[in-house]
Every structure is written in structure tokens, then in C-alpha cells.
Amino acid sequence: MVGPMENTSNISTAVLSDTSWNFWNSLHVLDALFVIFVIVLTIVASKFVDRLIQHQFEAASRKMVVDETAYRMIRHTTVAFVYVFGLFLIIMRFPTLQNLSFAILAGAGFLGIVVGLAAQSTMSNIISGVSLAIFRPFRVGDRVNVRNDYGKITDITLRHTVVKTWDNRRLIIPNHVISDEAIINWTIEDPTVCWPIEIGISYDSDIDLARKIMVEEGRKHNDTITFSELRAYDEKFSDDDVYVLLTGLGDFSVNLTLYVWVRDRSFAYGTGCEIREAIKKRFDKEGIEIPFPYRTLVYKKDLIAEHENSYIGQKEGKEDF
């Protein structure tokens, strides 16, 4: 038989066991709730900081000229620090994660080498992004040619640069790639562009008349720059604002190139197309011919007949002799 004392002891042990189990369960639940709370708080804080910096930039832009490239880099860096801080809070909550983090940071073993190699591309992009923000070979809003594409720089992040192309595509180029590329920046320092327009005329046409028409139509367009405006950009400018050069003597045409100065690269292509159309219409009125390619076709039967006639003629000549 079981005595009263033994029953009391068993009941106490069972109560303690249930209490311990409930404590550990509650501990795990608290840890999970803490992680969820930190994640949500980090996301909300990052959104708040991002909008706060954007609001401050817009307010400062109304009063002074602010470099958008540096602003975007500061904005992305600040948001990244918010996420890093949230990760740090989660790591400090769990001793196991603390020991693992300290081992990775302090150790120089195989795991550190693997992590370093895995993060090599990411670190290269971050360092290149900071370098682009400091040295600024291009800025947000600049018009550039990169990798045979023309577009506008719309964003520079810690990882990549975004280029919006003329046909509304988005080129996402890693920073370490674009920092090693040779790019054409149409906007930096001086936005004006000397744009060539090539047109061929026939050999029978009057070159001087064609040159006169091309210069007149080039100066007529609203988006071309006058000589006085060019001197405002550069006082040393001594050439004419619009001029035509004979750039080649082709198989069927005399090639003339009209050079006009345009205020900005963003509409230089459209300006060139409109001027080319106006020149074509003037050429039609003034009698300047734009030639078609000429080809002489010789059929095989004609060659055989010609060869036979030539052979017969030679034979008859020998017989007469």
C-alpha cells in the first residue's frame, strides 16, 4: 500500500515537472514573439527612415542644389544599417547565435574563408558603389551610353546601378561591372552635343546648293544652338554653329555631313531625324537628287552567247586570212 507521504511526494514531483515544461514552452514562445517583433519593427523603422530622408531631401532641394547621387547613397546606407541593427538584436537574444557570430568574426579558419569567398562579389559591389558615389563618373539623372545602350541613370544603390534606356527598359548593372566599363557621359560638365547628320547626293547635283540648303534647315530648327549661345558655354568657341563637310565619295553618291549643335543629348536623335526630313523636302523642291544604288545584271545565257559570237568572229577572221 502507498502511504500518504508517498502520494504527496509524487504529486509535488508531477507539479514541478509540469511547471518546468510550461516554463520552457513559454520561453520558446517568448523567443519566437521577440524575433517576430524585431522583424516587424525593423521593416517599419526602415520604411520610416527611408521616407524621412526622402522628405528631408525634397525640402532641402527647394532651398539649394542637392546632389541626388550622394543623397541616394546615404539613403540606401542608412536603411541597410537599420536592417543590420535588427539582425544584431536577434543575435544578442540567443547565446548560441552569439557564440557562432563571435566565432565567425574572430576566427580565421575554414568557415571564415568560405564566407569571405562567398561574399566577395557582394563586398565588391558595395565598395564600387561607395566609390561611384565619391568620385562620381556619373550621377543620378545623367545621360550615358553603356554596353551599346543609351539611357538615363535613375538609381545608384549599394549593389547595382539602374539605367533607364530610351525604349523604357531597365538595365540592372552590378556596381563592380559598371565601374570597370568605359561609358560615354553626355551630361557631365557640358550638356551640349554636336550631332552629325549624313546625307548623300548624286554626282550630277550642285554641292554648293546642297550645302546651302542643309545649313539653312539646320539653323531653322528650334532645338539647335546659335553661335552666340555656343559662346555662352565656351568663350573660346570659334567655329560656325552649323556647317557641312564633304566626308566621302561613294560608289553612287557624294556624302555630305551636316553638324549641328543641340542643347541636350536627350532630344538630339529626334532633332536629327526632323532636320533630315526637312532637308529631303527641300532637295525635292530644289532639284537635288539623292541617288539610288545602281547595279548591272549580266545573265549567264548572255555571257555564253557573247562568247560564242566572239569565237565565231575570231574563226572567220582566221579563215579570211
Secondary structure by P-SEA (a helix, b strand, c coil): cccaaaaaaaaaaaaaaaaaaaaaaaaaaaaaaaaaaaaaaaaaaaaaaaaaaaaaaaaaaacccccaaaaaaaaaaaaaaaaaaaaaaaaaacaaaaaaaaaaaacccaaaaaaaaaaaaaaaaaaaaaaaaacccccccbbbbccccccccccccccbbbbbccccccccccaaaaaacccccccccccccbbbbbbbbcccccaaaaaaaaaaaaaaccccccaaaaaaaccccccccccccccccccccbbbbbbbbbccccaaaaaaaaaaaaaaaaaaaaccccccbbbbbbcaaaaaaaaaaaaaaaaaaaaac
